Every structure is written in structure tokens, then in C-alpha cells.
Amino acid sequence: MRTTDARVVAFAVACSAALAAMAPAAAQSLYKYRDARGVWVYTDRPPEAAVSFEQVPIERSAVKPGIEIFERERADGTYVLAARNSFYGTVQIAFELLTTSSVTADVPQRGNRILEPRSDTELFPLIGVYPNEPVQIEYGFQYLHGHPGAKHVPEEPYRLPYALATEFIVSQAYPDVVTHSDGANRYAIDFVMPVGTGIYAARSGIVIEVASDHYESGVDLAADGPRANIVRILHADGTMALYAHLNWNSIRVAPGQRVARGEYLADSGNTGFSTGPHLHFVVQRNAGGIMESVPIVFQGPGGAIVGVETGDSPTAY
């Protein structure tokens, strides 16, 4: 999991209004339902079959989405600790209370919750020991994109993520795991390409995360890893494609936007943990609280299915 936070919350203070300043754009709806195979589907289109579904209204925004923990007062005057997910996809959160003051002993010390897209979720009630004394807690939390247990069931082979009829050398692919040794990147593929090469969606989906303001690279994983420009796209089966090391200020999609297979996303670059210009492409799923990469195949000539290995130069069809 990623993105930790810790702070003190005094329930005498009004809840944060950080999302109130969001600039709304075109309204959309997110549909959630199970298909005939029992797989959760998240899409901006209603299901064609007669199945039950949940419809969540969403609005695109230029403000970077995230996770916020805040206090909320119920109508009966009691308080709860709540989590706000402003991402356009499901997020799993793990929280832990670090210290408490004037709180009853039955408050849970840690827990996990599933946060639906663009929603507020109550974590637990907090009841003070003394009626007139503010409750204070210090907490930490981590979150992970995706619904735990999502299954990788693509409708068709992936499209290579660059312009049709072009080819680029694969510098690293499974089972070569020189820098892809963790589970989240084991099946990632690195394509060597000049900075400024157009990058296109390998599969349709909804953009859930964008980072576009980094312009440097380095070989210190801890320091340079978070500085990669990325686009993360949620697929209909709950898996997510990550396009990383993108060029500074070239990303032309925004969170909440639906992109079609083959749609232009950004230019390739050399940002973050990188030894040279390339595209890092990987498909991942939330495997019960752990980000896990999955093996993929691409569309080849005549509709053939092709895999890629280190040293290949696959052509996009």
C-alpha cells in the first residue's frame, strides 16, 4: 500500500472542506455490476444485459484526486471518523490509531475498508469519555488502488502502447526481472524509445490517476521512484494499466476521463527511477491488499496473439 498520513483530529473543529474547491466539468456516471462470469465491471456505460447495477454520478475535475480522513457529525450529535475517496476508482484503505485522548476504550485500533469511487465512507464512531472535552486522535493510513480480488479477464489481446506500424526494442520483460523484482512489476515491460514518442492506450478504461509535473530521473529507487510521470487506467474487469516515465507536461488525459483503445495519452519520457528514455508498461490488480502485476499478451499480425521477451521489437497492429 502507499500514501501514509498522520495527524491529530480535534472534534471541536469543523471537517475539512478540501474538496469544496473542485472545479466541476462534464458530469458522468460510473456503473458497477457483475457480469455473467461474476466479475465486477466498472464502466461509464450501463450494462446491455438485464442485470442489477449501481450507478454513481461523477464529475471530471482538474484537481488531483486523493484520499482524505475527516471527522463527521451525525444528525444525532455523535461523531464518526470517515474517509473520502475522490478517485474515480475503488480504493482499499488500511488505517491505524496511533494515539488517542478522551476516547472510549472500545474504539477499534486498526481496520480495513473498501472505498467506492467518489464517495464518503464511515470508518467507525468515536465517543468521548467526557461530554464537554474534545476527542483527539492521531492516526495513520495507507491506500491501494483497485478492488481486492479483481480478476484479469481482458476482452481481447492488448494493443501495443505506441503508434501503429512502429516498433521498439523491449529492454526488459518477464522472466528477466533486473529492476522488476517486486510483485507489482514482475510482468512489466520496458520499451526503449526516444523522449517524445507518442503513447497510446493499450486497452479502454477510465483514467484514475495522473502525475505530470516531474521532469527529472535518477537511479535511487526511494528518492526517484515517486517522481515518475504516470497515467493509470482502470479497466472493466477491475485491473489497471500503468504507463510510467512519461514526458513532463505531455499528458493529455485527466482523472475521470474515459479513453478508448488506441487513444493518445502522452509522450514517452525519462522521469522517475530510470536509467534512460523508455516506457514502463504494466497491468496490475489489487490482490487482497497487495498490488500484483499480471502477464499479458498483445495483438499481432492478422489478429494473432503474441507475447514479448527481452530483445524483441514487436510491431503495433
C-alpha positions as CSV (number, residue, x, y, z in Angstrom):
1,M,0.0,0.0,0.0
2,R,1.0,3.6,-0.4
3,T,0.5,7.2,0.7
4,T,0.6,7.3,4.5
5,D,-0.7,10.2,6.6
6,A,-0.8,11.0,10.3
7,R,-2.4,13.9,12.1
8,V,-4.4,15.0,15.2
9,V,-8.1,15.4,14.8
10,A,-10.0,17.6,17.3
11,F,-13.7,17.1,17.0
12,A,-14.3,20.7,18.1
13,V,-13.1,21.7,14.6
14,A,-15.3,21.6,11.6
15,C,-14.5,18.9,9.0
16,S,-12.1,19.7,6.1
17,A,-13.6,21.3,3.0
18,A,-10.7,20.5,0.8
19,L,-12.9,19.1,-2.0
20,A,-15.3,22.1,-2.0
21,A,-12.9,24.0,-4.3
22,M,-13.1,21.4,-7.1
23,A,-13.9,22.9,-10.4
24,P,-16.7,20.7,-11.9
25,A,-16.6,19.7,-15.6
26,A,-18.8,17.4,-17.6
27,A,-21.0,15.2,-15.4
28,Q,-20.8,11.4,-16.0
29,S,-22.0,8.2,-14.3
30,L,-20.0,5.2,-13.2
31,Y,-21.8,1.9,-13.5
32,K,-20.8,-1.1,-11.3
33,Y,-22.2,-4.6,-11.8
34,R,-21.2,-8.2,-12.0
35,D,-21.1,-9.8,-15.5
36,A,-22.1,-13.4,-16.4
37,R,-18.8,-14.7,-15.0
38,G,-19.3,-13.0,-11.7
39,V,-16.5,-10.4,-12.4
40,W,-17.1,-6.9,-11.2
41,V,-17.3,-4.4,-14.1
42,Y,-16.7,-0.6,-13.7
43,T,-17.7,1.5,-16.7
44,D,-19.3,4.7,-17.8
45,R,-21.9,2.8,-19.9
46,P,-25.0,0.9,-18.5
47,P,-25.0,-2.9,-18.9
48,E,-26.7,-4.2,-22.0
49,A,-28.0,-7.3,-20.2
50,A,-30.8,-7.1,-17.7
51,V,-28.6,-7.2,-14.6
52,S,-28.7,-5.2,-11.4
53,F,-26.2,-2.4,-11.2
54,E,-25.1,0.5,-9.1
55,Q,-25.0,4.0,-10.7
56,V,-22.7,6.6,-9.2
57,P,-22.7,10.2,-10.6
58,I,-19.2,11.6,-11.1
59,E,-17.8,14.8,-12.3
60,R,-14.4,15.3,-14.0
61,S,-12.1,17.8,-12.3
62,A,-8.7,19.3,-12.8
63,V,-8.0,18.9,-9.1
64,K,-5.8,15.9,-8.3
65,P,-7.9,13.2,-6.6
66,G,-6.9,11.5,-3.4
67,I,-7.9,10.1,0.0
68,E,-8.9,12.3,2.9
69,I,-9.7,11.3,6.5
70,F,-12.0,13.6,8.3
71,E,-14.5,13.8,11.2
72,R,-18.2,14.0,10.6
73,E,-21.1,14.9,12.9
74,R,-24.2,12.8,12.6
75,A,-27.7,14.1,12.9
76,D,-27.9,12.7,16.5
77,G,-24.8,14.7,17.6
78,T,-22.4,11.8,17.6
79,Y,-19.1,11.9,15.7
80,V,-17.6,9.4,13.3
81,L,-14.2,9.1,11.6
82,A,-14.8,9.0,7.8
83,A,-12.8,8.5,4.7
84,R,-13.3,10.4,1.4
85,N,-12.3,8.8,-1.8
86,S,-12.1,11.4,-4.6
87,F,-10.5,8.9,-7.1
88,Y,-12.6,7.6,-10.0
89,G,-12.0,4.0,-9.0
90,T,-12.3,1.8,-5.9
91,V,-9.6,2.1,-3.3
92,Q,-8.8,-0.1,-0.3
93,I,-7.7,1.7,2.8
94,A,-5.9,0.4,5.9
95,F,-6.0,2.7,9.0
96,E,-4.5,2.6,12.4
97,L,-5.0,4.7,15.5
98,L,-1.6,5.7,16.9
99,T,-2.6,7.7,20.0
100,T,-6.0,8.7,21.5
101,S,-7.2,11.2,24.1
102,S,-10.6,11.2,25.9
103,V,-11.9,8.3,23.7
104,T,-13.8,5.3,25.0
105,A,-11.9,2.1,25.1
106,D,-14.0,0.3,22.5
107,V,-12.7,2.3,19.6
108,P,-11.0,0.0,17.1
109,Q,-7.3,0.4,16.9
110,R,-7.0,-0.6,13.2
111,G,-9.0,-1.8,10.3
112,N,-9.6,-2.1,6.5
113,R,-12.3,-0.6,4.3
114,I,-13.3,-0.6,0.7
115,L,-14.0,2.9,-0.5
116,E,-16.2,3.2,-3.6
117,P,-15.3,5.8,-6.3
118,R,-16.1,9.4,-5.4
119,S,-17.7,8.6,-2.1
120,D,-17.5,9.1,1.7
121,T,-17.4,6.1,3.9
122,E,-17.7,5.9,7.7
123,L,-14.9,4.1,9.4
124,F,-16.1,4.0,13.0
125,P,-17.9,6.1,15.6
126,L,-15.8,7.9,18.2
127,I,-17.4,8.5,21.6
128,G,-15.7,10.8,24.1
129,V,-15.3,9.9,27.7
130,Y,-16.2,13.4,28.8
131,P,-19.2,15.3,27.2
132,N,-17.5,18.7,27.1
133,E,-14.0,17.7,26.2
134,P,-12.9,17.4,22.6
135,V,-11.9,13.9,21.4
136,Q,-8.4,13.8,19.9
137,I,-6.8,11.0,17.9
138,E,-3.6,10.6,16.0
139,Y,-3.9,8.1,13.1
140,G,-2.1,6.8,10.1
141,F,-3.5,5.3,6.9
142,Q,-2.4,3.7,3.7
143,Y,-4.3,3.0,0.5
144,L,-4.2,0.8,-2.6
145,H,-6.0,1.3,-5.9
146,G,-8.4,-1.3,-7.1
147,H,-11.0,-3.7,-5.7
148,P,-9.3,-6.6,-3.9
149,G,-9.7,-9.8,-5.7
150,A,-10.2,-8.3,-9.2
151,K,-9.7,-10.9,-11.9
152,H,-7.8,-10.3,-15.1
153,V,-10.2,-11.2,-17.9
154,P,-9.4,-8.9,-20.9
155,E,-11.9,-8.9,-23.8
156,E,-9.1,-9.2,-26.4
157,P,-5.3,-9.1,-26.6
158,Y,-3.8,-5.8,-25.6
159,R,-2.7,-3.2,-28.2
160,L,1.0,-2.3,-28.1
161,P,1.1,1.1,-26.5
162,Y,2.6,3.1,-29.4
163,A,1.7,4.1,-32.9
164,L,0.5,1.5,-35.4
165,A,3.2,0.1,-37.7
166,T,6.0,1.2,-35.4
167,E,8.3,-1.0,-33.3
168,F,10.5,-0.5,-30.3
169,I,13.0,-2.8,-28.6
170,V,12.0,-4.5,-25.3
171,S,14.8,-3.9,-22.8
172,Q,13.2,-5.9,-20.0
173,A,10.3,-8.3,-19.8
174,Y,9.4,-11.4,-17.7
175,P,11.3,-13.6,-16.8
176,D,14.1,-11.0,-16.8
177,V,13.5,-9.0,-13.6
178,V,16.6,-6.8,-13.2
179,T,14.6,-3.9,-11.9
180,H,11.1,-5.6,-11.9
181,S,11.8,-7.8,-8.9
182,D,8.7,-6.9,-6.9
183,G,5.3,-8.4,-7.4
184,A,3.7,-5.2,-8.6
185,N,6.2,-5.0,-11.6
186,R,7.2,-8.6,-12.2
187,Y,5.3,-8.8,-15.5
188,A,6.1,-5.2,-16.5
189,I,7.6,-4.5,-19.9
190,D,10.1,-1.8,-20.7
191,F,10.1,-0.4,-24.2
192,V,13.2,1.7,-25.2
193,M,12.1,4.8,-27.2
194,P,13.2,8.4,-27.7
195,V,11.7,11.1,-25.5
196,G,8.6,12.4,-27.2
197,T,7.3,9.2,-28.7
198,G,3.5,9.1,-28.7
199,I,2.0,6.7,-26.1
200,Y,-1.5,5.2,-26.8
201,A,-4.0,3.3,-24.6
202,A,-3.4,-0.5,-24.8
203,R,-7.0,-1.1,-23.6
204,S,-10.0,1.1,-23.0
205,G,-10.9,2.3,-19.5
206,I,-11.3,5.2,-17.1
207,V,-8.3,7.4,-16.1
208,I,-8.0,7.2,-12.3
209,E,-4.6,8.7,-11.6
210,V,-2.2,11.1,-13.4
211,A,1.2,12.6,-12.4
212,S,2.5,15.1,-14.9
213,D,4.7,17.6,-13.2
214,H,8.1,15.8,-12.8
215,Y,11.0,16.3,-15.2
216,E,14.0,14.5,-13.7
217,S,15.2,11.0,-13.4
218,G,17.7,9.1,-11.3
219,V,18.8,5.7,-10.1
220,D,17.8,6.0,-6.4
221,L,14.6,4.0,-6.2
222,A,13.4,5.5,-2.9
223,A,14.0,9.1,-4.0
224,D,13.4,8.9,-7.7
225,G,10.6,6.3,-7.9
226,P,7.8,8.6,-6.8
227,R,9.0,11.2,-9.4
228,A,7.8,9.3,-12.5
229,N,5.1,10.9,-14.5
230,I,2.3,8.3,-15.0
231,V,-1.2,7.6,-16.2
232,R,-3.2,4.8,-14.5
233,I,-6.2,3.5,-16.3
234,L,-8.9,1.3,-14.7
235,H,-10.2,-1.5,-17.0
236,A,-13.7,-3.0,-17.0
237,D,-12.5,-6.1,-15.1
238,G,-11.0,-4.1,-12.2
239,T,-7.4,-4.4,-13.3
240,M,-5.3,-1.3,-14.0
241,A,-2.7,-0.4,-16.7
242,L,0.2,1.8,-15.6
243,Y,2.1,3.9,-18.1
244,A,5.2,5.3,-16.5
245,H,8.2,7.6,-17.1
246,L,6.1,9.9,-19.3
247,N,7.5,13.2,-20.5
248,W,6.9,16.3,-18.5
249,N,3.8,18.3,-19.3
250,S,2.8,16.0,-22.2
251,I,-0.1,14.1,-20.6
252,R,-3.4,14.9,-22.3
253,V,-5.9,12.9,-20.3
254,A,-7.4,13.7,-16.9
255,P,-8.8,11.7,-14.0
256,G,-12.4,10.7,-14.7
257,Q,-11.9,10.6,-18.5
258,R,-12.8,7.5,-20.4
259,V,-10.3,6.6,-23.0
260,A,-10.7,4.2,-25.9
261,R,-8.2,1.6,-27.0
262,G,-5.6,3.3,-29.2
263,E,-6.3,6.8,-27.9
264,Y,-3.3,9.1,-27.4
265,L,-2.4,9.5,-23.8
266,A,1.0,11.3,-23.6
267,D,4.6,11.3,-24.8
268,S,7.2,8.9,-23.6
269,G,9.9,10.4,-21.4
270,N,12.7,9.7,-18.9
271,T,11.3,10.6,-15.5
272,G,11.5,8.9,-12.1
273,F,13.5,5.8,-11.4
274,S,15.1,5.4,-14.9
275,T,18.5,4.9,-16.5
276,G,17.3,6.1,-19.9
277,P,14.3,7.1,-22.0
278,H,11.7,4.3,-22.1
279,L,8.1,3.4,-21.4
280,H,7.3,1.2,-18.4
281,F,4.0,-0.6,-19.1
282,V,2.4,-3.0,-16.7
283,V,-1.1,-4.3,-15.9
284,Q,-1.9,-4.7,-12.2
285,R,-4.6,-5.8,-9.8
286,N,-5.3,-5.4,-6.2
287,A,-4.8,-9.0,-4.9
288,G,-6.3,-8.7,-1.4
289,G,-4.2,-5.7,-0.3
290,I,-1.1,-6.3,-2.4
291,M,-0.5,-4.8,-5.8
292,E,0.2,-7.6,-8.2
293,S,1.2,-7.5,-11.9
294,V,-0.4,-9.9,-14.3
295,P,1.0,-11.5,-17.5
296,I,-0.4,-10.1,-20.8
297,V,-0.3,-10.8,-24.5
298,F,-0.6,-8.4,-27.4
299,Q,-2.4,-8.3,-30.8
300,G,-0.1,-9.4,-33.6
301,P,-0.4,-9.5,-37.4
302,G,-3.7,-10.9,-38.6
303,G,-5.2,-10.9,-35.1
304,A,-2.6,-13.4,-33.8
305,I,-1.7,-13.4,-30.1
306,V,1.9,-12.6,-29.3
307,G,3.9,-12.3,-26.1
308,V,7.1,-10.3,-25.8
309,E,10.5,-11.1,-24.4
310,T,13.6,-9.1,-23.7
311,G,15.3,-8.2,-27.0
312,D,12.1,-8.4,-29.1
313,S,11.0,-5.5,-31.3
314,P,7.2,-6.0,-31.6
315,T,5.3,-4.1,-34.2
316,A,2.0,-2.4,-33.2
317,Y,-1.1,-3.6,-35.1
